[in-house]
Amino acid sequence: MRLCWFARASAAGASVTEAELNWLAETIAPVPGMTEALLFTPAATHDPYLHDGAPPALALQVYFADIEALEAALASGGPLLALTDPAALPSLSGAAFTQQAMLARSFKVPDPVFRAPPGAAHCSYLVAYEGTAEDLPAWLSHYLAHHAAIMTRFPGIRRVEVCTRIDWCGALPWPRVDYMQRNKVVFDDPAALTAALHSPVRHEMRADFANFPPFTGPVSHFPMLTRVVRPLPRHGPAGPGHPKQHRTAPDGPDDPPNESGEGHDG
């Protein structure tokens, strides 16, 4: 299990530029205790069951080694405070930002190796259960034991992750949300995600939805292109004459394993 921090920016018609994504990578890569970060931008796919409207213009998921590192990054004067500077992301001027820290559980899949072309972003389906359950322990027990297991059988699946809420400290001024759960399935590209959503496994998931313990609140599903940011080496950030070490590319067969031993999550 890993700790992570989510941020999401919703702005009608907004599109984050490549320069802004590069700035985000350069800002997040040197954060102490950051083990991996994901930058999400909208993707085009088709779900035969759902269409939840326009996706967020940008979402972030930043993983940390421990709660101390997460809270230090989000503290007053912490390095992630730079993300709230309106001048840094002009395409998101006026966007509605939200944030939440969570505990991330990864699930083993049959083939976790990405096969996207070099430099291509892979594709994640971000799901958020924004309300609460009548019996949250029963809800989580069912979801983790049954629904996540179904997701690992998607054709072409590379990653399955379920995130649950935690209490946390931070000084970023963006509004907090308290979603009871988020989950994510990850594929090589939007075509692979679309194929999975039209597979028999998707129908099995919809059937299992009827077995969920009672819950309230909306559920959102958004397909997102996913770029990976690696942390800078511990011996120090890039300086004059030294190339920057962050990378915004999908996982590949040569990437080292993450803390779950399954390759970096995405």
Residue pairs with C-beta under 8 A, 6 or more apart in sequence:
1 103
1 104
1 105
1 106
1 260
2 35
2 63
2 64
2 103
2 104
2 106
2 258
2 259
2 260
2 265
3 63
3 64
3 66
3 67
3 70
3 101
3 102
3 103
3 104
3 166
4 61
4 62
4 63
4 64
4 70
4 101
4 102
4 103
4 104
4 163
5 60
5 61
5 62
5 64
5 70
5 73
5 74
5 80
5 99
5 100
5 101
5 102
5 170
6 59
6 60
6 61
6 99
6 100
6 101
6 102
6 163
6 182
7 59
7 60
7 83
7 97
7 98
7 99
7 174
8 56
8 58
8 59
8 60
8 97
8 98
8 99
9 56
9 57
9 58
9 59
9 89
9 92
9 95
9 96
9 97
10 56
10 57
10 95
10 96
11 57
11 91
11 92
11 94
11 95
11 96
12 54
14 57
14 91
14 92
14 95
15 41
15 57
15 91
16 41
16 57
16 58
16 89
16 91
16 92
17 91
20 88
20 89
20 90
20 91
20 92
21 39
21 41
21 227
21 248
22 248
23 88
23 89
24 39
24 60
24 83
24 89
24 229
25 37
25 39
25 227
25 229
25 246
25 248
26 244
26 246
27 79
27 80
27 82
27 83
27 88
28 34
28 37
28 60
28 62
28 80
28 229
28 246
29 37
29 229
29 230
29 231
29 232
29 244
29 245
29 246
30 79
30 231
30 232
30 237
31 62
31 73
31 79
31 80
31 231
32 69
32 72
32 73
32 79
33 64
33 65
33 66
33 68
33 69
33 70
33 72
33 73
34 62
34 63
34 64
34 69
34 73
34 231
35 63
35 64
35 65
35 231
35 258
35 259
36 62
36 63
36 228
36 229
36 230
36 231
36 258
36 264
36 265
37 60
37 61
37 62
37 63
37 228
37 229
38 60
38 61
38 62
38 124
38 226
38 227
38 228
38 229
38 266
39 58
39 59
39 60
39 226
39 227
39 229
39 248
40 56
40 58
40 59
40 60
40 61
40 124
40 126
40 224
40 225
40 226
40 227
41 57
41 58
41 121
41 224
41 225
41 227
42 54
42 55
42 56
42 57
42 222
42 223
42 224
42 225
43 55
43 123
43 190
43 193
43 223
43 224
43 225
44 190
44 223
45 123
45 125
45 190
45 193
45 194
45 197
45 223
46 194
46 197
46 198
47 197
47 202
47 221
47 223
48 197
48 198
48 202
49 197
49 202
49 206
50 221
52 220
52 221
52 222
55 222
55 223
55 224
56 222
56 224
57 91
57 92
57 95
58 89
58 92
58 95
59 126
59 222
59 224
60 83
62 73
62 80
63 104
63 265
64 70
64 73
67 166
67 168
70 101
70 168
70 170
71 168
71 169
71 170
72 78
73 79
73 80
74 80
74 81
74 101
74 168
74 169
74 170
74 171
74 172
75 169
75 170
75 171
76 171
77 171
78 170
78 171
80 172
81 171
81 172
82 88
83 89
83 172
84 97
84 172
84 173
84 174
86 93
89 95
97 174
97 175
98 174
98 175
98 176
98 177
99 170
99 172
99 174
99 175
99 176
99 177
100 165
100 176
100 177
100 178
100 179
101 166
101 168
101 170
102 163
102 164
102 165
102 166
102 182
103 163
103 164
103 165
103 166
104 161
104 162
104 163
104 265
105 144
105 148
105 161
105 162
105 163
105 164
106 159
106 160
106 161
106 258
106 260
106 262
106 265
107 148
107 149
107 151
107 152
107 160
107 161
107 162
108 152
108 260
108 262
109 152
109 157
109 158
109 159
109 160
109 262
110 152
110 157
111 157
111 158
112 158
112 159
112 262
112 263
113 158
113 251
113 252
113 253
113 263
114 122
114 158
114 188
114 250
114 251
114 252
114 253
114 266
115 188
116 122
116 188
116 189
116 250
118 249
118 252
119 249
120 189
120 249
120 250
121 225
121 226
121 227
121 249
121 250
122 158
122 186
122 187
122 188
122 189
122 225
122 226
122 250
122 251
122 266
123 186
123 187
123 188
123 189
123 190
123 192
123 193
123 223
123 224
123 225
123 226
124 159
124 184
124 185
124 186
124 187
124 223
124 224
124 225
124 226
124 266
125 184
125 185
125 186
125 187
125 193
125 197
125 221
125 222
125 223
125 224
126 182
126 184
126 220
126 221
126 222
126 223
126 224
127 182
127 183
127 184
127 219
127 220
127 221
128 179
128 181
128 182
128 219
128 220
129 179
129 180
129 181
129 182
129 215
129 217
129 219
130 177
130 179
130 180
130 217
130 218
130 219
130 220
131 179
131 180
131 215
131 216
131 217
131 218
132 180
132 215
132 216
132 217
133 139
133 140
133 180
133 213
133 214
133 215
133 216
134 213
134 214
134 215
134 216
135 213
135 214
136 180
138 213
139 180
139 181
139 212
139 213
139 215
140 164
140 181
142 211
142 212
142 213
143 162
143 181
143 183
143 212
144 162
146 208
146 211
147 205
147 208
147 212
148 160
148 162
148 183
150 201
150 204
150 205
150 208
151 157
151 160
151 183
151 185
151 201
151 205
152 160
153 201
153 204
154 185
154 187
154 196
154 199
154 201
154 202
155 195
155 196
155 199
155 201
156 187
156 188
156 192
156 195
156 196
157 185
157 186
157 187
157 196
158 186
158 187
158 188
158 251
158 266
159 184
159 185
159 186
159 262
159 265
159 266
160 183
160 184
160 185
160 186
161 183
161 184
161 186
161 265
162 181
162 182
162 183
163 181
163 182
163 183
163 184
164 180
164 181
165 178
165 179
165 180
165 181
180 215
180 217
185 193
185 196
186 226
186 265
186 266
187 193
187 196
188 250
190 223
190 225
193 223
196 202
226 250
226 266
227 248
227 249
227 250
228 247
228 248
228 249
228 250
228 251
228 264
228 266
229 246
229 247
229 248
230 245
230 246
230 247
231 246
232 238
232 244
232 245
232 246
233 245
238 244
238 245
250 266
251 263
251 264
251 266
255 263
255 264
256 264
257 263
257 264
258 264
258 265
